[in-house]
Amino acid sequence: MVPMRGQGYQEASAATVSVYDRRGRRRGTVYLGQMPQKHQATLTEDLTALVQAVLTQWSGPLPRLVYVTDKGQAQDNYYRRVLRRMKHPQNPKKRLAWEWVLDFFHVCSYVSKLRDALFGDGGRRWFERMRRWLRDRDQGVAHILRSATQHRNRRQLTKQARREFGKAYRYLRKHSRWMADARYRRLGLPVGSGVTEAACKTVFTQRFKRAGMRWHRDSGQVIVDLRVLHLSGIWGEVVRRDLQSRPLPEPVAKASPRRLEKKIFKKAA
């Protein structure tokens, strides 16, 4: 949330593209950011262009493609309208296969809602066990829901608790296909969106939310663009290319001291 001049706080957006090795170690990240904008149209275009550019220049076997997000309307729309339909840049007849992963900690927040509904202020040990099941067990979500249902049947819950339990239970059951964390970890895939969450802090919070700051979209976007170049580690390369694209200055003949002196006297007179 960025403080905008005369418009209060509005939601900016960030995205990252990272490359991991076979051991699951992150080798590099490119950052993108966009000042508040309806439907995140510009960020969508930039992210799509970046992904396609990376895959176009990729040599060797196609890497495993993973889309790690929280669950939200913008993230859903981007997957369904863009990623799922994206063709291989080097083979337009072939569609790319994406693995969609829901952020582990986002899922844990719904497990926490089950705990609150069942145990109130207690249930810490149950919650920690469910976190391990989610992370380490195949079909971990199914085991969590089974355990939660057993506790639900043995307890008398308030109307509010039943409502909150039902919301969390339905969410986990509906989206369980994107919560196979045990399999993701065996494949060396990331299970958390921490890189992108950190981008929200480093791109926006640290720079845009200092005391008394208010921003316009256009001027703020200039700062965002400069920050993502620095964070992505390509500042030097971009500056070099920018300088090479500029026309060279034309040399100007140096005026003789006598001519310069006459010109000064004439101007003074």
N, C-alpha and C positions, 0 to 999 in steps of 0.2 A: 504494500500500500504506500503510494508516493504522495506527498503533500503538493497539490496543484494550486497555483495562484488563482484565487477566487472560486475554486471548485471543490475545496475540501480534499479528502484523501481518495485516491482512485487506484485501481489495481493495475500495476505494470506486469510484465510477463518476461520470463527467462526460459532459455532452453540450452541444453548442452549436447554435444556429440563426443563420445569418448571411445577410445580403442583400448581393448584389454588383450593381454597375451593369454596363452593356454593355461597358465596358472592362476588366472583371475586377477592379475596385477594390472592396474591402470597405467597405460603407457603415455597417454596424452589426451587433452580435452580442448575442444573449441567451444567458446561461450558465445551466446547470442542474447540480446536484450532489446526490449521494446517498451517505450513509454506507454501509458494507458491509451488503449485503442479498442474500439468496438470490434468484437469477434476475433481479435488478435490477427488480423488479416496479414499485416506485414511480417510478423514473426513466423506465421505459417509459410509464407512464400520463401523467406530467408532460410528457414530450417529445411524445407524441401530441397531448395537449390543446393544447400550444403551437403545433405545426404547424397544427392545424385552426383555431385562433384567428387565426393570421396570415393563412391563406388565406380565412377567412370575411370578414375586414375588407379584403382586397386589392381594389383597384379597378383596372379596366383589364384587358388581356390577362393570362392566367395566366403567371406567370414560369416559367422553366425550373427544374425541381426536380432537385437533385443530392444524393445520399447518399454521403458520403466517409468511408471507414472503413479500418481494418486488417481483416484477415480473421480472424474468430473466431466461436465458436458464438453468443455473445450478439448480435453484429452480424448474423449470418446469420438468426437467428431473428426479430429485429426486422424485417428487410426482408421476409422471407417471410410472416410472420404479421400484420404491421401495414401497412407501407408499400405493399406490392404489392396489398393488398386495400382500401386507403383510397379512399373516394369523394370526389368534389369537394364541398366543403361547400355550394356554391351550386347544384350540379347533381347530386343524389344518384344519378342514373342513369349518371353518367360516372365512370370510374375515373381516378385520377391517374397520369400517366406519370412514373416516376422513372428517372434515370440513376444507376446505381451505379458509383462510382469507387473503385478500390483505391488507397490512399495510395502515391504515387510512391516515397517513401523505404522504405516497407515492401517494395515489390516489389524495389527495389534491393538489399535485404538478401539476397534469394534469388539475385540475379545475383552478389552477392559470394560466396555459398556455391558457386556454379559455379566461380568463379575460384579459390577455395581448393582445391577438389577437383582442378582441372586444373593449377594452377601453384604450389600451396603458398604460399610467401611472396612469389612474384613475380606477374606478370600485371597490374600496376597499369594499364599503358597499355591493355590489352585491356578491363579493367573500365570505365575512363573512356569508352572508345569505345562500349561497350555501354550505358552510361547515356545517352549522347547519342542512340543509336538508339532507346532506349525512349522518350525524351522527344520526339524530333523526327520519327521515321519512322512512316508508316502501316504497320501490322502489324510494329511494332518487336519484339514478343516473338518472333514467328516467325523473324525475322532473327537474334535473339540465340540461339535454340535451334539454328538451323542452324550458326552459327559455333561454338557450344559442342560440337556433335556432331562437327564436323570436327576440332577439337582433341582430342576424346575418342578418335577413331579413330586418331590418330597417336601416342598416348601409352600407356604402360603404367602404369595406376593401381593403387594398393594396394586391397585389399578394402574398407577403410574409406572411401577416397576414392570408389570406385565407388558405395558405398552413399549417401554424402552427395550425390554428383552426381545419382543417380537421384531422390532426394527433392526436390531443388531443381528438377530438370528437369520432373518430374511436376506439381509445384505450379504452375510457370509455364504449362505447357501446359493444365492443367485450368482455370485461372482467367484465361486470356488475354482473354476477352471483356470483362473489367472493367479492362483495362490499355491502352486506346486513348488514350494520353496526347496524341499529336499531334492527334487530332481534338478532344479535350477543350480543348486550348489554343487551337485555331482558333475554338472556340465561346465562348471566354472563361470556361470553367468552371475551378474550382479542381481541382488534381490532388494536393493534399496535405492531410492532416488536421492541419496545424500549429496551427490555431486551437484545436482540441479538445485536442491534446497540451499546448498552453500552458495551457489551462484546468486540466488536472491539476496543473500546477505552481502556478498562482496561486490556485486554489480550495483545494487540499489541502496541497501540500508546504510552501509558505511559511508556512502558519499551523498546521498540525497535526503537523509533524515537528520541532518545536524540542526543545532538550535537555530530557529528562526528561518529555515530555508523554505522557499516556495518556488515552484517551477512552472514554466511554460512547456508545452509538448516539444516544440521544435528545438529550443535551446537545450532542454534536458536530453533530447535524443543525441545531440552532438556529444555530450559528456558520456552517455551510455556507449556510443560507438567507440570512443577513445578507450574507455575502460575495458571493453571486451577484447579489443586488439591487444592491450597489455596483458590481460589475464590469459589469453590464448597463446601467449609467447611468440607472437608474430609481429610485434611492433617494429622491430628493425627491418624486417622484410617489406612491410607495407610502406614504411618511410622511404626505403630505397627505391621501390617501384614508383612511388609518387614523384620523387625527385626526377627519376628517369623519364617520366611522362611529361614533365614540364618543359617548355621551350627554353633553350639556353639564352642567357642575356646577351645582347649585342654589345660589343665593345664600343665605347664612345671616345673619340679623339680628345686628348687632353689639351685644354686651351693654354696658350703661352701666357706667362706672367704679365707681359705688356698688354696683351688684349684684355686679360681679366681686369687689370688695373684701370684701363680706359672705360670698361663697361661699368665698373663700380663708381667711378667719378661721374659718369654720365647719368647713372641712376640717382646718385646723390643730388646732382644739380636739378 
